[in-house]
Amino acid sequence: MYQHIKVPTDGQKITVNDNFSLNVPDNPIIPYIEGDGTGVDISPVMIKVIDAAVAKAYGGKRKISWMEIYAGEKSTKVYGPDVWLPEETLTVLKDYVVSIKGPLTTPVGGGIRSLNVALRQQLDLYVCLRPVRYFTGVPSPVREPEKTDMVIFRENSEDIYAGIEWAEGSDAAKKVIEFLTKEMGVTKIRFPETSGIGVKPVSRQGTERLVRKAIQYAIDNDKPSVTIVHKGNIMKYTEGG
């Protein structure tokens, strides 16, 4: 079925219902990407920790069937020197719904500038959800750390995370700077000869779906409020419009 990915024979797929809830079997297949750098150290430990937690929580009645898929440096060793994000990896991520990955490097040269950005855009992973809370007994520099309990929703596919940028000194950066200064009358690039350039696209649709997701999360989890944070006093058309 796949070129280099081996599907476990003792597991089953997680499926999605019409209302987007999940059907999770007792032996779900979870794809994982080992990752680069520290990934070779932390991913095996992650698997052991999750396996132990599942065994403890369900008394041994449920168990994850792990399925390794490839991206990053390990992918170039399996698929070839220029294949950082194989098409079958993207197919598996879509088909198996729930997955986990280790840290991924940013390739030097080639068409992919960031594997993380590529994954977000290919799979439309627009929500970066970050729970922030205090754990009793942990030293803290703040006076009442037990009051720290929030969940941050950050746009993951637009804004600066769209990954549209050009390196300082490159022909592309020079063209963009020339267009901005000569055609658009931009005078605020202080050091144009040594500036890298990035584009920050922010759409109404992207913003609305992120806010809707945050509000729905607050309703589902009995959170008392939703706070929108922006920098509209400076960036009036991408954050304050």
C-alpha positions in Angstrom: 0.0 0.0 0.0 2.8 2.4 0.9 6.4 2.5 -0.4 8.3 2.6 2.9 5.6 2.9 5.6 4.7 -0.3 7.4 1.1 -0.4 8.7 0.7 -2.4 12.0 -1.4 -5.5 11.6 -2.6 -5.4 15.2 -4.2 -1.9 15.1 -7.2 0.0 13.6 -7.7 3.4 12.2 -9.3 6.3 14.2 -12.2 7.6 12.1 -14.2 10.8 12.1 -18.0 11.1 12.5 -20.2 13.5 10.5 -20.2 15.9 13.6 -16.3 15.7 13.7 -16.2 13.6 16.8 -13.7 10.7 16.8 -14.2 6.9 16.8 -11.2 5.6 18.7 -10.8 1.8 18.8 -9.1 0.0 21.7 -6.0 -0.4 19.6 -5.7 2.8 17.5 -2.9 3.2 15.0 -1.0 6.4 15.7 1.5 7.6 13.1 4.6 9.3 14.5 7.6 11.2 13.0 10.7 10.6 15.0 12.2 14.0 14.2 15.6 15.5 13.8 18.2 16.5 16.4 16.9 15.6 19.8 14.0 13.7 18.1 16.1 10.5 18.1 16.3 10.8 21.9 12.9 12.1 22.9 10.6 10.2 20.6 11.4 6.7 21.9 10.9 8.0 25.5 7.7 9.7 24.5 6.4 6.4 23.2 7.3 4.6 26.4 5.7 7.3 28.6 2.4 7.3 26.6 2.3 3.5 26.5 2.7 3.4 30.3 0.0 6.1 30.8 -2.5 4.2 28.5 -1.8 0.9 30.3 -2.3 2.6 33.7 -5.4 4.5 32.7 -7.2 1.5 31.0 -5.8 -1.4 33.0 -4.1 -2.9 30.0 -7.4 -3.1 28.0 -6.3 -0.5 25.4 -3.0 -0.1 23.6 -1.6 2.1 20.9 -0.2 0.6 17.7 2.6 3.0 16.7 3.4 3.5 13.0 6.5 5.3 12.0 6.3 7.7 9.1 9.0 9.9 7.7 9.9 13.6 7.4 13.1 15.6 7.7 16.6 14.1 7.6 15.4 10.5 8.2 13.2 10.9 5.2 16.1 11.8 3.0 17.8 8.5 4.0 14.7 6.4 3.3 13.3 8.1 0.2 16.3 9.9 -1.3 18.5 13.0 -0.7 16.0 15.6 -1.8 12.8 14.1 -0.3 12.2 15.9 3.0 8.4 15.5 3.1 7.2 12.5 1.2 3.7 12.5 -0.4 2.8 9.3 1.4 3.6 10.8 4.7 1.0 13.5 4.0 -1.4 10.9 2.9 -1.0 8.9 6.1 -1.4 12.0 8.3 -4.7 12.8 6.5 -6.0 9.2 6.6 -5.1 8.4 10.2 -6.4 11.6 11.8 -4.3 11.7 15.0 -0.5 11.7 14.9 2.5 13.1 16.7 5.9 14.4 15.6 9.3 15.2 17.0 11.2 18.4 16.2 12.1 18.9 12.5 15.0 20.7 11.0 14.7 23.4 8.4 16.4 22.2 5.1 19.2 24.3 3.7 18.5 25.0 0.1 15.8 23.3 -2.0 12.1 24.2 -2.2 11.0 23.7 1.4 12.0 26.5 3.8 10.4 25.0 6.8 9.0 21.5 7.2 6.8 22.7 10.1 5.3 25.4 8.0 4.8 22.9 5.1 2.9 20.5 7.4 0.7 23.3 8.7 -0.2 24.5 5.2 -0.6 21.1 3.6 -2.9 19.9 6.4 -4.5 23.3 7.2 -3.4 23.1 10.8 -4.5 26.7 11.6 -4.8 26.5 15.4 -1.7 26.5 17.6 -3.3 25.7 21.0 -1.1 26.3 24.1 -2.5 25.5 27.6 -0.7 27.6 30.2 -1.3 26.6 33.9 0.5 26.3 37.2 1.4 23.0 38.7 1.3 22.8 42.5 4.7 22.6 44.1 6.7 24.1 41.2 8.7 27.2 42.1 7.4 30.3 40.5 8.6 34.0 40.3 5.0 35.3 40.4 3.1 36.1 43.6 0.0 33.9 43.1 1.0 31.4 40.4 -2.1 29.2 41.2 -4.2 31.9 39.4 -2.4 31.1 36.1 -4.8 29.1 34.0 -5.3 30.0 30.4 -5.4 28.5 26.9 -3.7 30.4 24.1 -5.1 30.1 20.5 -2.6 31.4 18.0 -3.0 31.6 14.2 -0.7 28.9 12.7 -1.1 29.3 9.0 -1.3 33.0 8.3 0.5 36.0 9.7 4.3 35.6 9.8 3.8 31.8 10.1 2.8 31.7 6.4 6.6 31.5 5.9 6.7 34.0 3.0 10.1 35.6 3.2 13.4 36.2 1.3 16.9 36.2 2.7 18.9 39.4 3.1 21.0 40.1 0.0 19.1 37.7 -2.2 17.9 38.8 -5.7 14.3 38.1 -4.6 14.7 40.3 -1.5 16.3 43.1 -3.6 13.4 42.9 -6.1 10.8 43.2 -3.3 12.6 46.1 -1.6 12.9 47.9 -5.0 9.2 47.4 -5.7 8.2 48.6 -2.2 10.4 51.7 -2.4 9.9 52.7 -6.0 6.3 51.5 -6.8 4.6 51.7 -3.3 6.5 54.7 -1.9 7.7 52.8 1.2 10.3 54.8 3.2 10.4 52.9 6.5 12.9 50.2 5.5 15.8 51.6 7.5 18.6 49.4 6.2 17.4 48.1 2.8 20.8 46.7 1.7 21.0 44.3 4.7 17.3 43.5 5.3 15.6 40.2 4.9 12.0 40.6 3.8 8.8 38.8 5.0 5.2 39.1 4.0 2.4 39.0 6.7 -0.9 37.9 5.1 -3.9 38.1 7.4 -7.4 37.3 6.1 -10.9 37.9 7.5 -11.8 34.2 7.0 -8.6 33.0 8.7 -9.1 35.3 11.7 -12.8 34.5 12.1 -12.3 30.7 12.1 -9.6 31.0 14.7 -11.8 33.2 17.0 -14.7 30.8 16.5 -12.5 27.9 17.5 -11.4 29.7 20.6 -15.0 30.6 21.6 -16.2 27.0 21.0 -13.3 25.7 23.2 -14.3 28.1 25.9 -17.9 27.0 25.8 -17.0 23.3 25.7 -14.6 23.6 28.6 -16.6 26.0 30.8 -14.0 28.8 30.5 -15.4 32.1 31.8 -14.1 34.4 29.1 -12.3 34.9 25.8 -9.7 37.7 25.4 -8.5 38.8 21.9 -4.9 40.1 21.9 -3.6 42.1 19.0 -1.2 44.9 18.0 -3.7 47.0 16.1 -2.3 50.3 17.3 0.7 49.7 15.1 -0.3 47.1 12.5 -3.7 48.6 11.6 -4.5 46.7 8.5 -3.4 43.2 9.6 -4.3 43.3 13.3 -6.5 46.4 13.8 -8.6 46.4 10.6 
